[in-house]
Each structure stands twice: as C-alpha cells, then as structure tokens.
Amino acid sequence: MDRKLLDLLVCPTTRQPLFPLDGRGLQALNAAIARGGVVRGSGDAQTQALREALVTRDRKTVYIVDDGIPLLDAENALATAQVEGFPTA
C-alpha cells in the first residue's frame, strides 16, 4: 500500500491511525478464520483468508484490504478480541 495514502487513513469509528497488519497478526487472524471463528461487523462470517489488512493503533480492529483497496467501514471490520492469541504488538 502506498505510504502517502496510509498516512491519511484513520479508523472511521475511533479516528485512530491505521497501520499495516504485521505477519504475526495476519497469521493469527487467518488461523482463526480457517477455524471458522471470525465474524465481520455485519455479523457475517469471514471465510476467506486475508493477504493484507490494516490495524488500529490499539490493535483492537482490523480492516480488510481487498486488491489494494482498504474497506474502511464498520460492516467489514474485524474485532481482534475474537482471535485467541492475537499479538498485542
């Protein structure tokens, strides 16, 4: 993702800055998705593994990046509290 764009993006709910989700976080999230334990803000199950995502500074919310486009809406947000062992930093 373009660094200039990333510098402008914030969480639409909390207004926290967003950062690329690191490999450990992505791995933990995808493992939980594979087990069927992750739902989006809309209540729908997240069934596809993620290749790229953004995370809030407090690491409580993850936003999907689909084909280079961040999906910054509450319906597609993933709460990290539902991911056992999600790395805090």
Secondary structure, 3 states (H helix, E strand, C coil): CCHHHHHHCECCCCCCEEEECCHHHHHHHHHHHHHCCCEECCCCECCCCCCCEEEECCCCEEEEEECCEECCCHHHCEEHHHCCCCCCC
